């Protein structure tokens, strides 16, 4: 038989090419079963000791086309519209299979998947009782972003987000002197937990929606059902985790004081649940608007949505918490003999009764059903980590009031940047495969910091861009804080160097952690959109607060002791 390419076309759904493709390479035999044949199949082989049998057809010894070599593996790509179906072959010889509609095929021919088309198309089998597949699956072609493109898209939302965290810092610097904060000191412990809850819920919501947009799943038919299910899910998680966060704050408040006040616990529970519910509703609606607007403007929502979620979330959540806690503190009454003790339990009972409604709505929605049952561990564990950060903040503010204005800024900025990176990595993994198997070329979980920051791949570029944004961004925020004369510490050269050092250590550690954590979760068959950001933001809260407290202590030892500035 002369060398060249042999191709054959079959009708959709026919089985005239047989039910199995046998491929012998270097003395080994591999069999791939076709569930349903496709509109057009091209078989290409190159010199090998084996051959290819396809029903009554026999093809062997054909000429090799141009290959891409990645990690010692040869690849051939057949492009059909926006979708490339690829089968890898060993260098010694083998078979290439290109699956899909040709340019001359009827446009009405649906693309039928086989084991070769995974993971670009979800596997489907009529034998499993799922019925015939009638709709096409859209896959958005990916184009790698340059460092300049990443900077252009990320920097403006990052600065806007940063000013949101600066606003949160100014609010905390102001409210730390309110009666409710001086009497019910456990509120300080609740602050990082609720701010972290915002990140755990709204930023994961933004990440899930961003991934859906990048994978072409947010069409007009299904997008509102997806949005509605996610809003119900975030309300459910906000109420439950807000309740648990208040209990954790009360327990941790026992550590420095040695006593538990039931009145304080009820006030914390009521304030936390009201704040969590309102903040979740407001921020979730904003996130939906941002993602849809990004989609319309052809902007990658991974670069925009999570920073905006963080910026608005910190300021909104802290302002709501302070206002609601102070309002309830006055409404219940400061005088023990005249307290309205029924008010806080009534509020708690009302919001607990809403939980079954949100559970029912999320359970019925196919987009949130799995997350409802398997997405609790990250937000609860992250809440506990953030509560530990709150305990550190409570102790640090008692020692140096200057920590208050900087804590939301450094934690918010770190959380914003690492959320962008985690969302980007997660989106690429979703694009390339299914959870449980690392894509080709990813040999494992990378624990080499040098490769994370100085590699040539897209994620190394984004890591460098995000890390280098820390210095100009934080300098802008420090200058603004100095201009409005906020805080309890003069921003001297020594304080500036200390603050930038803390910020760089925190962000560098978080970006490195994001790289291996997202891949580790993927390898464990867990969706990083739901698991990675809660852990990363919580670690950032604890690490940032601890490093900031240590930095202020060192500057205090070196002579900067003006904690009364701004009083």
Rosetta blueprint (number, residue, H / E / L):
1 X L
2 X L
3 X L
4 X L
5 X L
6 X E
7 X E
8 X E
9 X E
10 X L
11 X L
12 X L
13 X L
14 X L
15 X L
16 X L
17 X L
18 X L
19 X L
20 X E
21 X E
22 X E
23 X E
24 X E
25 X E
26 X L
27 X L
28 X E
29 X E
30 X E
31 X E
32 X E
33 X E
34 X L
35 X L
36 X L
37 X L
38 X L
39 X L
40 X E
41 X E
42 X E
43 X E
44 X E
45 X E
46 X E
47 X L
48 X L
49 X L
50 X L
51 X L
52 X E
53 X E
54 X E
55 X L
56 X L
57 X E
58 X E
59 X E
60 X L
61 X L
62 X L
63 X L
64 X L
65 X L
66 X L
67 X L
68 X E
69 X E
70 X E
71 X L
72 X L
73 X E
74 X E
75 X E
76 X E
77 X E
78 X E
79 X E
80 X E
81 X L
82 X L
83 X E
84 X E
85 X E
86 X E
87 X E
88 X E
89 X E
90 X L
91 X L
92 X L
93 X L
94 X E
95 X E
96 X E
97 X E
98 X E
99 X E
100 X L
101 X L
102 X L
103 X L
104 X L
105 X L
106 X L
107 X L
108 X L
109 X L
110 X L
111 X L
112 X L
113 X L
114 X L
115 X L
116 X L
117 X L
118 X L
119 X L
120 X L
121 X L
122 X L
123 X L
124 X L
125 X L
126 X H
127 X H
128 X H
129 X L
130 X L
131 X L
132 X L
133 X L
134 X L
135 X L
136 X L
137 X L
138 X L
139 X L
140 X L
141 X L
142 X L
143 X L
144 X L
145 X L
146 X L
147 X H
148 X H
149 X H
150 X H
151 X H
152 X H
153 X H
154 X H
155 X H
156 X H
157 X H
158 X H
159 X H
160 X H
161 X H
162 X H
163 X H
164 X H
165 X H
166 X H
167 X H
168 X H
169 X H
170 X H
171 X H
172 X H
173 X H
174 X H
175 X H
176 X L
177 X L
178 X L
179 X H
180 X H
181 X H
182 X H
183 X H
184 X L
185 X L
186 X H
187 X H
188 X H
189 X H
190 X H
191 X H
192 X H
193 X H
194 X H
195 X H
196 X H
197 X H
198 X H
199 X H
200 X H
201 X H
202 X H
203 X H
204 X H
205 X H
206 X H
207 X H
208 X H
209 X H
210 X H
211 X H
212 X H
213 X H
214 X H
215 X L
216 X L
217 X L
218 X L
219 X L
220 X L
221 X L
222 X L
223 X H
224 X H
225 X H
226 X H
227 X H
228 X H
229 X H
230 X H
231 X H
232 X H
233 X H
234 X H
235 X H
236 X H
237 X H
238 X H
239 X H
240 X H
241 X H
242 X H
243 X H
244 X H
245 X H
246 X H
247 X H
248 X H
249 X H
250 X H
251 X H
252 X H
253 X H
254 X H
255 X H
256 X H
257 X H
258 X L
259 X L
260 X L
261 X L
262 X H
263 X H
264 X H
265 X H
266 X H
267 X H
268 X H
269 X H
270 X H
271 X H
272 X H
273 X H
274 X H
275 X H
276 X H
277 X H
278 X H
279 X H
280 X H
281 X H
282 X H
283 X H
284 X H
285 X H
286 X H
287 X H
288 X H
289 X H
290 X H
291 X H
292 X H
293 X H
294 X H
295 X H
296 X H
297 X L
298 X L
299 X L
300 X L
301 X H
302 X H
303 X H
304 X H
305 X H
306 X H
307 X H
308 X H
309 X H
310 X H
311 X H
312 X H
313 X H
314 X H
315 X H
316 X H
317 X H
318 X H
319 X H
320 X H
321 X H
322 X H
323 X H
324 X H
325 X H
326 X H
327 X H
328 X H
329 X H
330 X H
331 X H
332 X H
333 X L
334 X L
335 X L
336 X H
337 X H
338 X H
339 X L
340 X L
341 X H
342 X H
343 X H
344 X H
345 X H
346 X H
347 X H
348 X H
349 X H
350 X H
351 X H
352 X H
353 X H
354 X H
355 X H
356 X H
357 X H
358 X H
359 X H
360 X H
361 X H
362 X H
363 X H
364 X H
365 X L
366 X L
367 X L
368 X L
369 X H
370 X H
371 X H
372 X H
373 X H
374 X H
375 X L
376 X H
377 X H
378 X H
379 X H
380 X H
381 X H
382 X H
383 X H
384 X H
385 X H
386 X H
387 X H
388 X H
389 X H
390 X H
391 X H
392 X H
393 X H
394 X H
395 X H
396 X H
397 X H
398 X H
399 X H
400 X L
401 X L
402 X L
403 X H
404 X H
405 X H
406 X H
407 X H
408 X H
409 X H
410 X H
411 X H
412 X H
413 X H
414 X H
415 X H
416 X H
417 X H
418 X H
419 X H
420 X H
421 X H
422 X H
423 X H
424 X H
425 X H
426 X H
427 X H
428 X H
429 X H
430 X H
431 X H
432 X H
433 X L
434 X L
435 X L
436 X L
437 X L
438 X L
439 X L
440 X L
441 X L
442 X L
443 X L
444 X L
445 X L
446 X L
447 X L
448 X L
449 X H
450 X H
451 X H
452 X H
453 X H
454 X H
455 X L
456 X L
457 X L
458 X H
459 X H
460 X H
461 X H
462 X H
463 X H
464 X H
465 X H
466 X H
467 X H
468 X H
469 X H
470 X H
471 X H
472 X H
473 X H
474 X H
475 X H
476 X H
477 X H
478 X H
479 X H
480 X H
481 X H
482 X H
483 X H
484 X L
485 X L
486 X L
487 X L
488 X L
489 X L
490 X L
491 X L
492 X L
493 X H
494 X H
495 X H
496 X H
497 X H
498 X H
499 X H
500 X H
501 X H
502 X H
503 X H
504 X H
505 X H
506 X H
507 X H
508 X H
509 X H
510 X H
511 X H
512 X H
513 X H
514 X H
515 X H
516 X H
517 X H
518 X H
519 X H
520 X H
521 X H
522 X H
523 X H
524 X L
525 X L
526 X L
527 X L
528 X H
529 X H
530 X H
531 X H
532 X H
533 X H
534 X H
535 X H
536 X H
537 X H
538 X H
539 X H
540 X H
541 X H
542 X H
543 X H
544 X H
545 X H
546 X H
547 X H
548 X H
549 X H
550 X H
551 X H
552 X H
553 X H
554 X H
555 X H
556 X H
557 X H
558 X H
559 X L
560 X L
561 X L
562 X L
563 X L
564 X L
565 X L
566 X L
567 X L
